[in-house]
Amino acid sequence: MQKRSLTIAGHRTSLALEPEFWAALIDIAGARNSSLAALIAEIDRARGARNLASACRLAVLDYLSNRSAKPAHSI
């Protein structure tokens, strides 16, 4: 696990994720021309009752699932 500190919605928080999830979140943020902090803030706003780490993992899974579901000619 890697722990990082971030500022989300004006408050500091720390988030522990596996290195593979950090790498995927960085890739997703880059694909969206966004910062990692902005992406995690977006996930935070939409997470409901889930804890932030779980919401981040599910966001990565959702992104990868949607990306792989697209036909090859549309990429």
Secondary structure, DSSP 8 states (H G I E B T S, - for coil): -EEEEEEETTEEEEEEE-HHHHHHHHHHHHHTT--HHHHHHHHHHH-TTS-HHHHHHHHHHHHHHHHHHS-GGG-
